[in-house]
Amino acid sequence: MPARAAELRPREFRVSQPLEHSVAAVRITLIATAAVFLSSCQPRNAGFSGFPPAEVSVVAVVPRDVPETFEFPGEVAPYRRIEVRSRVEGVIEQRPFTEGAIVKPGDLLYRLDKVKYEAALRSARARLENAKQSLDRVVPLLAQQVVAQQDVDNARAEHDAAQAAYDQAKKDLDDTDVRARIEGRVGRTLLEVGARVTGPSDLLTTIDRLDSVYVIFEPSSQQLLQWRENPAWRSLIEPRSRLVVQVVLPDGTLLPRIGRLDFVAPSLDAATGTQEFRAVFQNTDRLLMPGQFARVRLLGFTRERAIAVPERAVQTGLGRQFVYVVGNGDTVQTRDVQTGPWAGNQWIIDRGLEPGDRVIVDGIQKIAPGRPAKPVPLGDSTAAQGRPEASR
């Protein structure tokens, strides 16, 4: 029985020493493998270690006085437009002028039928001669007290009336010749030979004086408010001011002379919300013609302590305008801006930048927000030297 109990007891197993060393090695290998795997799952260095910062050209924001120009669409108008009308009625017998030609004062434009007016002049002349003879007879008789003073007065009144009638008849006959009163370009005729002119109510044609012309433009009420809020600018938008007015011709070139503001409408147009401005230009070479459209450019405004950056520094996207700046730690940041007008090849920034900001101008394609950059003054950087402007 004891022998049987001994057989039923569990046996004790002992691991040999070589096997224990093998298990320990496996454990160490697994731990090392896990460490390598965990380290590979960590995020890469946010500073992009191993890549040098991109070189960018920057300009430091420095407020300065910037000349500012304004442009508006304009229309050329004649310096003076004369309506040609006849003072008398009659049938047009001649129209010797060429439509669109230059005429001078005294040139014959229309000749009306003279028969009626020649007859009226002869009748008036006969009446005048008769009145003169009657006056000559009674004046000596008054000294002899043969006639009364009243008779002399009546004779003199009749003579004066006859003289007035004669003068009017002569003038009516002269007015059958309708002549140019100014030098200028005559327009299209509205009544031809054979047509009846009923008098001054009938417009015959027009003459435009072109040695000088007006250019009319209409700034908006918002623009006018901006000008009037600046005391220095307010005086520039008055007639005869020192404001310089230029005209950009349809081919993009400038008219080779400047104009001056000579009229500002006293009130705004309620329908358009604009105010009429008018500048006068010399036009002896006839480069400007009435009805022609042109761009009006105003010079003489100066924006004090303005912030301006090269136009290529301003980016547009997703309905906003922004620039890249180099911030603290030489990292790239975006800055939303509100742009104003142009000043040459500079863009005035109304809001979004402060003095001392370093705005990136060239090298923008190599940067991204949050990445480091190497700022170099504009003109010294390789980014700027690679531009076509720098190579010229």
C-alpha positions in Angstrom: 0.0 0.0 0.0 2.7 2.6 0.8 4.4 1.8 -2.4 1.1 2.5 -4.3 0.8 5.9 -2.6 4.2 6.8 -3.6 3.4 6.1 -7.2 0.3 8.4 -7.0 2.1 11.6 -5.8 2.7 14.3 -8.4 6.1 14.4 -9.8 8.3 17.5 -9.6 9.7 18.9 -12.8 12.8 21.0 -12.9 13.8 23.0 -15.9 17.3 22.6 -16.9 19.6 25.7 -16.7 20.2 26.0 -20.5 16.4 26.2 -21.1 16.0 29.0 -18.5 18.6 31.1 -20.4 16.7 30.7 -23.7 13.4 31.9 -22.2 15.2 35.0 -20.8 16.7 35.8 -24.2 13.2 35.6 -25.9 11.8 38.0 -23.3 14.6 40.5 -23.9 14.1 40.3 -27.7 10.3 41.0 -27.4 10.9 44.0 -25.2 13.4 45.5 -27.6 11.1 44.9 -30.6 8.2 46.6 -28.8 10.4 49.6 -27.9 11.5 50.0 -31.6 7.8 49.7 -32.7 6.6 52.3 -30.2 9.4 54.8 -31.1 8.4 54.5 -34.8 4.9 55.5 -34.0 5.9 58.8 -32.4 5.2 62.0 -34.6 8.0 63.5 -36.5 9.7 66.7 -35.3 7.4 69.6 -36.0 10.4 71.8 -36.8 11.2 69.8 -40.0 14.6 68.9 -38.6 17.1 68.2 -41.4 15.7 70.8 -43.8 17.2 74.4 -43.7 14.6 77.3 -43.4 13.5 78.6 -46.8 15.1 82.0 -47.7 12.5 84.7 -48.4 12.8 88.3 -49.2 10.9 90.7 -46.9 10.2 94.4 -46.5 9.8 96.0 -43.1 6.7 98.0 -42.7 7.6 101.7 -42.3 4.8 104.3 -42.5 5.6 107.1 -45.0 3.8 109.7 -47.1 2.6 108.2 -50.3 1.3 110.0 -53.3 -2.1 108.8 -54.2 -3.9 108.9 -57.5 -7.6 108.5 -58.3 -9.1 107.4 -61.7 -12.6 107.9 -63.0 -14.4 107.3 -66.3 -14.9 110.6 -68.1 -16.5 112.0 -71.2 -15.3 114.8 -73.5 -17.6 117.7 -74.1 -17.1 120.8 -76.3 -15.8 123.9 -74.6 -18.7 125.7 -76.2 -21.5 124.5 -78.4 -23.4 127.0 -80.4 -26.8 126.3 -81.8 -27.3 127.8 -85.2 -30.7 129.2 -85.8 -32.2 131.7 -88.2 -33.8 134.9 -86.9 -36.2 135.1 -89.8 -38.4 132.7 -91.7 -38.0 131.6 -95.2 -37.1 128.8 -97.6 -33.5 127.6 -97.6 -31.9 128.3 -101.0 -28.3 127.4 -100.3 -26.3 125.4 -97.8 -22.7 125.9 -98.8 -20.9 124.3 -95.8 -19.7 120.7 -95.5 -21.0 118.8 -92.5 -18.2 118.1 -90.0 -15.9 120.7 -91.4 -14.1 123.5 -89.5 -15.8 126.8 -90.0 -14.6 130.3 -89.0 -16.6 133.3 -87.8 -18.5 134.9 -90.7 -18.6 131.8 -92.9 -21.9 131.4 -94.7 -23.9 128.4 -93.5 -27.4 129.0 -94.9 -29.0 131.4 -97.4 -32.8 131.9 -97.2 -35.1 133.4 -99.9 -34.6 137.1 -99.9 -37.4 138.4 -102.1 -39.9 139.3 -99.3 -37.2 141.0 -97.3 -35.8 143.0 -100.2 -39.3 144.3 -100.9 -39.8 145.2 -97.3 -36.5 147.1 -97.3 -37.5 149.1 -100.4 -40.8 150.0 -98.7 -39.0 151.1 -95.5 -36.5 153.1 -97.5 -39.3 155.0 -99.3 -41.1 155.7 -96.0 -37.9 157.0 -94.5 -37.2 159.3 -97.4 -40.8 160.7 -97.2 -40.6 161.2 -93.5 -37.2 163.0 -93.9 -38.7 165.4 -96.5 -41.7 166.2 -94.3 -39.4 166.9 -91.3 -37.2 169.1 -93.4 -40.2 171.2 -94.6 -41.8 171.9 -91.2 -38.7 172.7 -89.2 -38.1 176.0 -91.0 -41.8 176.9 -90.8 -41.7 176.7 -87.0 -39.2 179.6 -86.9 -41.6 181.6 -89.0 -44.5 180.5 -86.6 -46.3 179.1 -89.6 -46.7 175.7 -88.0 -47.1 174.7 -84.4 -44.5 172.9 -82.3 -46.8 169.9 -82.3 -46.5 169.6 -86.1 -42.8 169.5 -85.8 -42.9 166.9 -83.1 -45.2 164.7 -85.1 -42.9 165.0 -88.2 -39.9 164.1 -86.1 -41.7 161.1 -84.6 -42.7 159.9 -88.0 -39.1 160.2 -89.2 -37.8 158.3 -86.2 -40.3 155.5 -86.7 -39.5 155.3 -90.4 -35.8 155.1 -89.5 -36.4 152.2 -87.1 -38.5 150.4 -89.7 -35.8 150.8 -92.2 -33.1 149.5 -89.8 -35.3 146.4 -89.0 -36.0 145.7 -92.6 -32.2 145.9 -93.4 -31.4 143.6 -90.5 -34.1 141.1 -91.6 -32.6 141.0 -95.1 -29.1 140.5 -93.7 -30.4 137.7 -91.5 -31.4 135.7 -94.5 -27.7 134.8 -94.6 -27.0 132.6 -91.6 -23.3 132.8 -90.7 -21.0 131.1 -88.2 -20.3 133.1 -85.1 -17.4 131.1 -83.7 -14.6 128.9 -85.1 -15.3 125.3 -84.6 -16.5 122.0 -86.1 -20.0 122.3 -87.7 -22.4 119.5 -87.1 -24.9 117.7 -89.2 -27.5 119.9 -90.8 -31.1 119.4 -89.6 -32.8 121.2 -92.5 -31.8 120.9 -96.1 -32.2 123.1 -99.2 -35.8 123.6 -100.0 -37.0 123.3 -96.4 -38.9 126.1 -94.8 -37.5 127.7 -91.7 -40.2 129.1 -89.4 -37.8 131.2 -87.4 -35.6 130.9 -84.3 -37.6 127.9 -83.1 -36.0 125.7 -85.8 -32.5 124.4 -85.0 -30.4 124.3 -88.2 -27.1 122.8 -86.9 -24.5 123.2 -84.2 -20.9 124.4 -84.0 -18.5 123.0 -81.4 -15.5 125.0 -80.3 -12.6 122.5 -80.1 -9.5 124.4 -79.4 -10.3 123.8 -75.8 -12.5 121.0 -74.4 -14.1 119.9 -71.2 -13.7 116.4 -69.7 -16.5 115.6 -67.3 -16.3 112.9 -64.6 -18.5 112.1 -61.6 -17.0 110.8 -58.3 -19.3 108.9 -56.0 -20.7 110.2 -52.7 -18.4 107.7 -50.8 -15.3 109.1 -52.6 -16.4 112.7 -52.0 -16.8 111.9 -48.3 -13.3 110.5 -48.1 -11.9 113.7 -49.7 -13.9 116.0 -47.5 -12.9 114.2 -44.3 -9.2 115.1 -45.1 -8.6 118.9 -44.7 -5.7 118.9 -47.1 -7.7 117.0 -49.7 -10.8 119.2 -49.3 -9.1 122.2 -50.8 -8.0 120.2 -53.8 -11.5 119.5 -55.0 -12.3 123.1 -55.5 -12.3 124.9 -58.9 -9.0 126.5 -59.8 -7.1 124.4 -57.2 -3.6 123.0 -57.7 -5.1 119.6 -58.5 -3.5 118.0 -61.6 -5.9 116.4 -64.0 -4.6 113.9 -66.6 -6.4 112.1 -69.4 -5.6 108.5 -70.4 -6.4 108.1 -74.1 -8.1 104.9 -75.4 -4.7 103.4 -76.4 -3.4 103.7 -72.9 -1.2 106.7 -73.5 -1.4 110.0 -71.6 -2.6 113.2 -73.2 0.6 115.2 -73.5 -0.7 118.1 -71.4 -2.6 118.5 -68.1 -5.9 120.0 -67.3 -7.3 122.0 -64.5 -10.5 121.6 -62.5 -12.8 124.5 -63.4 -16.3 123.5 -62.2 -17.8 121.4 -59.4 -21.6 121.0 -59.4 -23.2 122.6 -56.3 -25.1 119.4 -55.4 -25.2 115.7 -55.9 -27.3 113.9 -58.5 -30.0 112.3 -56.5 -30.5 109.6 -59.1 -26.9 108.4 -59.3 -25.4 109.6 -56.0 -22.5 111.3 -57.8 -21.3 114.9 -58.2 -20.3 116.4 -61.6 -16.7 117.6 -61.9 -15.4 119.3 -65.0 -11.8 119.9 -66.1 -10.7 122.0 -69.0 -7.9 121.0 -71.5 -6.2 122.8 -74.4 -7.0 120.8 -77.6 -5.4 122.6 -80.5 -4.3 119.2 -82.0 -7.9 117.9 -81.8 -6.9 114.7 -80.0 -10.0 114.9 -77.9 -13.4 114.9 -79.5 -16.8 115.6 -78.0 -18.5 112.3 -77.0 -15.2 110.5 -76.6 -14.8 108.4 -73.4 -11.5 108.5 -71.6 -10.0 107.8 -68.1 -9.5 110.8 -65.9 -6.5 110.6 -63.5 -6.2 113.0 -60.5 -2.8 113.8 -59.0 -1.9 115.9 -56.0 -3.2 113.8 -53.2 -0.8 112.6 -50.5 -1.7 110.0 -47.9 0.3 110.7 -44.7 2.0 107.9 -42.8 0.6 105.3 -45.1 1.6 101.6 -45.1 2.3 100.3 -48.6 3.8 97.0 -49.7 4.7 95.7 -53.2 1.6 94.5 -55.0 2.9 90.9 -55.4 3.1 90.5 -51.6 -0.7 90.6 -51.4 -2.4 87.2 -51.9 -6.0 86.5 -52.6 -7.9 83.4 -51.7 -11.3 82.2 -50.3 -12.7 85.7 -50.6 -10.1 87.4 -48.5 -6.8 89.2 -49.0 -3.8 88.4 -46.9 0.0 88.6 -46.7 2.7 86.4 -45.2 4.8 87.8 -42.5 7.8 86.5 -40.6 6.8 86.5 -36.9 8.5 85.7 -33.7 11.1 83.0 -34.0 11.3 83.6 -37.7 8.2 81.5 -38.3 5.8 82.2 -41.1 2.3 83.6 -40.3 -0.6 84.8 -42.4 -2.1 88.2 -41.8 -5.5 89.3 -43.2 -5.4 92.8 -44.7 -7.7 95.4 -46.1 -6.3 97.0 -49.2 -6.7 100.6 -50.3 -5.8 102.2 -53.6 -2.7 101.8 -55.7 0.4 104.0 -55.4 2.6 103.1 -58.4 3.5 99.4 -58.0 2.7 99.6 -54.3 -0.6 98.6 -52.7 -1.7 100.8 -49.8 -2.8 98.7 -46.8 -5.6 100.3 -44.8 -5.8 97.7 -42.1 -4.0 94.5 -41.0 -0.3 95.6 -40.7 1.6 97.4 -38.1 5.0 99.3 -38.3 7.9 96.8 -38.0 6.0 93.9 -39.5 8.2 91.9 -41.9 6.2 91.2 -45.0 7.3 88.4 -47.3 7.5 89.5 -50.9 9.4 86.8 -52.8 9.8 83.1 -52.1 6.2 82.6 -51.1 6.0 79.4 -53.1 8.5 77.8 -50.7 6.8 78.6 -47.4 3.8 77.5 -45.3 2.3 78.9 -42.1 4.1 77.7 -39.0 7.3 76.7 -40.8 10.5 78.5 -40.2 11.9 81.0 -42.7 15.1 82.8 -43.3 14.2 86.5 -43.9 16.5 88.6 -46.1 15.8 92.2 -47.1 14.2 92.6 -50.5 16.9 92.9 -53.2 19.5 91.0 -51.2 17.8 87.6 -51.3 18.3 84.9 -53.9 14.5 84.7 -54.1 14.4 88.3 -55.3 17.4 87.9 -57.6 15.7 85.0 -59.4 12.8 87.3 -60.5 12.9 88.7 -64.0 12.8 92.3 -62.6 16.0 91.6 -60.7 17.8 90.2 -63.7 17.2 93.2 -65.9 
